Amino acid sequence: MGEPKTVVLTGASSGIGAAAARALVAAGHEVILVGRAPERTTALADELGMRCMLADFEEALSVRDLAARLLEEVPRIDVLALNAGALYAERRRTIDGHERTWQVNLLSPTLLGRMLLPRLRESHGRVVVTSSAVHRTARLVAGDLEGDRSGYSMLRSYGAAKLAGLLVIDEMVRGGRYAEIGFASFHPGYVPSAIWRDSPMLQRLLASQVTRSFWTPPEQAALPLLYLATEAPAEELDGGYWHGLKPRRIRHPQWDDVQLRASLREAVMGFDTAIV
Ligand SMILES: NC(=O)c1ccc[n+]([C@@H]2O[C@H](COP(=O)([O-])OP(=O)(O)OC[C@H]3O[C@@H](n4cnc5c(N)ncnc54)[C@H](OP(=O)(O)O)[C@@H]3O)[C@@H](O)[C@H]2O)c1
């Protein structure tokens, strides 16, 4: 192992995040565990002897408070691992007026990342995003990013937010403004975690012995996060997407859609205009 790093890990209270937190701590790194559920998050923090912080990504204010607390209390951040994510059976608007899959999986992590960029710049740090291969089937509509004008589907909304997340990373890297910071995203594999709680059918499918060869245990799913956060040479953090432990070129029909990218930039920056 190289130097011990300070890792801010969202979605640390469960599934892939909890497995990553355990592995990072076992490897000698400091992890600030960020979760939403107080009991799960504090229980893991106690188990690992690490600090934890709570935030609800359905509320911009909660994300801003988290970022402010991190800036206040953590003088050096080497890695921001944006791992929290969720799928919902029903469409709902958040208190901030956004479709909640979009806010939890895209707007909030991007806001947190933007607020922590100055700190990450100081440490020549890394941003590692837990994405999903589901992005491949997603389609975004420039004038209707949150899908208000189409019917709601849990996987479609989730995939759209994950695709948008990949585009946002690419925009940041292409813009060249954050050259001191490394960026990477990865698909962890399909894991029978709590994320599927809103879909009993998918949950059953993932848990069944028949599909066992198709799914990945959380400890294995966490390996790309570990590698990209703490082991990969800096030049590998070039904004690329990894499928497990292998880099993979994104081949999405909308990847070079200039109008879509402009619309997305506007949506992300407009989420909290008080942040520059
Ligand atoms: N499982 C898969 O098959 C799979 C496949 C591809 C990608 N992924 C991605 O992997 C990441 C981790 O998922 P997982 O499978 O480990 O699921 P999980 O066990 O459900 O964990 C999700 C984590 O995100 C947090 N989270 C959910 N909603 C939140 C909110 N509103 N505010 C703050 N935190 C919130 C949860 O916090 P609490 O527990 O404290 O509520 C939990 O720590 C996600 O980004 C997911 O999209 C998963």
The ligand as an SDF file (V2000), in Angstrom:
LIG
                    3D

 48 52  0  0  0  0  0  0  0  0999 V2000
  -26.4050   -3.1210   -6.5200 N   0  0  0  0  0  0  0  0  0  0  0  0
  -26.1780   -3.1400   -7.8250 C   0  0  0  0  0  0  0  0  0  0  0  0
  -26.4850   -4.1150   -8.5220 O   0  0  0  0  0  0  0  0  0  0  0  0
  -25.5430   -1.9460   -8.4870 C   0  0  0  0  0  0  0  0  0  0  0  0
  -25.2090   -2.0370   -9.8500 C   0  0  0  0  0  0  0  0  0  0  0  0
  -24.6160   -0.9380  -10.4630 C   0  0  0  0  0  0  0  0  0  0  0  0
  -24.3680    0.2010   -9.7410 C   0  0  0  0  0  0  0  0  0  0  0  0
  -24.7060    0.2690   -8.4270 N   0  0  0  0  0  0  0  0  0  0  0  0
  -24.4350    1.5020   -7.6900 C   0  0  0  0  0  0  0  0  0  0  0  0
  -23.6890    1.2160   -6.5360 O   0  0  0  0  0  0  0  0  0  0  0  0
  -23.9210    2.2260   -5.5510 C   0  0  0  0  0  0  0  0  0  0  0  0
  -24.1720    1.5880   -4.2090 C   0  0  0  0  0  0  0  0  0  0  0  0
  -25.3380    0.8190   -4.2940 O   0  0  0  0  0  0  0  0  0  0  0  0
  -25.5790   -0.5070   -3.4230 P   0  0  0  0  0  0  0  0  0  0  0  0
  -25.8970   -1.5950   -4.3700 O   0  0  0  0  0  0  0  0  0  0  0  0
  -24.5030   -0.6930   -2.4540 O   0  0  0  0  0  0  0  0  0  0  0  0
  -26.9630   -0.1190   -2.7190 O   0  0  0  0  0  0  0  0  0  0  0  0
  -27.3970    0.0460   -1.1950 P   0  0  0  0  0  0  0  0  0  0  0  0
  -26.9350   -1.1110   -0.3930 O   0  0  0  0  0  0  0  0  0  0  0  0
  -28.8420    0.3560   -1.2380 O   0  0  0  0  0  0  0  0  0  0  0  0
  -26.5850    1.3260   -0.7360 O   0  0  0  0  0  0  0  0  0  0  0  0
  -26.9330    2.5880   -1.2120 C   0  0  0  0  0  0  0  0  0  0  0  0
  -26.2790    3.6290   -0.3380 C   0  0  0  0  0  0  0  0  0  0  0  0
  -26.7110    4.9150   -0.7970 O   0  0  0  0  0  0  0  0  0  0  0  0
  -27.2770    5.6250    0.2950 C   0  0  0  0  0  0  0  0  0  0  0  0
  -28.4100    6.4490   -0.0910 N   0  0  0  0  0  0  0  0  0  0  0  0
  -29.5470    6.0770   -0.7000 C   0  0  0  0  0  0  0  0  0  0  0  0
  -30.3910    7.1130   -0.7860 N   0  0  0  0  0  0  0  0  0  0  0  0
  -29.7770    8.1610   -0.1990 C   0  0  0  0  0  0  0  0  0  0  0  0
  -30.1460    9.5010    0.0580 C   0  0  0  0  0  0  0  0  0  0  0  0
  -31.3350    9.9890   -0.2930 N   0  0  0  0  0  0  0  0  0  0  0  0
  -29.2610   10.2970    0.6900 N   0  0  0  0  0  0  0  0  0  0  0  0
  -28.0550    9.8270    1.0830 C   0  0  0  0  0  0  0  0  0  0  0  0
  -27.6530    8.5740    0.8820 N   0  0  0  0  0  0  0  0  0  0  0  0
  -28.5140    7.7380    0.2580 C   0  0  0  0  0  0  0  0  0  0  0  0
  -27.7640    4.5640    1.2720 C   0  0  0  0  0  0  0  0  0  0  0  0
  -27.8350    5.1530    2.5530 O   0  0  0  0  0  0  0  0  0  0  0  0
  -28.7350    4.5340    3.7540 P   0  0  0  0  0  0  0  0  0  0  0  0
  -28.4890    3.0700    3.7420 O   0  0  0  0  0  0  0  0  0  0  0  0
  -28.0860    5.2070    4.9390 O   0  0  0  0  0  0  0  0  0  0  0  0
  -30.1310    4.9220    3.4800 O   0  0  0  0  0  0  0  0  0  0  0  0
  -26.6820    3.5060    1.1320 C   0  0  0  0  0  0  0  0  0  0  0  0
  -25.5740    3.8110    1.9340 O   0  0  0  0  0  0  0  0  0  0  0  0
  -25.0760    3.0710   -6.0780 C   0  0  0  0  0  0  0  0  0  0  0  0
  -24.5760    4.2550   -6.6410 O   0  0  0  0  0  0  0  0  0  0  0  0
  -25.6670    2.1990   -7.1650 C   0  0  0  0  0  0  0  0  0  0  0  0
  -26.3100    2.9670   -8.1450 O   0  0  0  0  0  0  0  0  0  0  0  0
  -25.2940   -0.7790   -7.7720 C   0  0  0  0  0  0  0  0  0  0  0  0
  1  2  1  0
  2  3  2  0
  2  4  1  0
  4  5  1  0
  4 48  2  0
  5  6  2  0
  6  7  1  0
  7  8  2  0
  8  9  1  0
  8 48  1  0
  9 10  1  0
  9 46  1  0
 10 11  1  0
 11 12  1  0
 11 44  1  0
 12 13  1  0
 13 14  1  0
 14 15  2  0
 14 16  1  0
 14 17  1  0
 17 18  1  0
 18 19  2  0
 18 20  1  0
 18 21  1  0
 21 22  1  0
 22 23  1  0
 23 24  1  0
 23 42  1  0
 24 25  1  0
 25 26  1  0
 25 36  1  0
 26 27  1  0
 26 35  1  0
 27 28  2  0
 28 29  1  0
 29 30  1  0
 29 35  2  0
 30 31  1  0
 30 32  2  0
 32 33  1  0
 33 34  2  0
 34 35  1  0
 36 37  1  0
 36 42  1  0
 37 38  1  0
 38 39  2  0
 38 40  1  0
 38 41  1  0
 42 43  1  0
 44 45  1  0
 44 46  1  0
 46 47  1  0
M  CHG  2   8   1  16  -1
M  END
$$$$
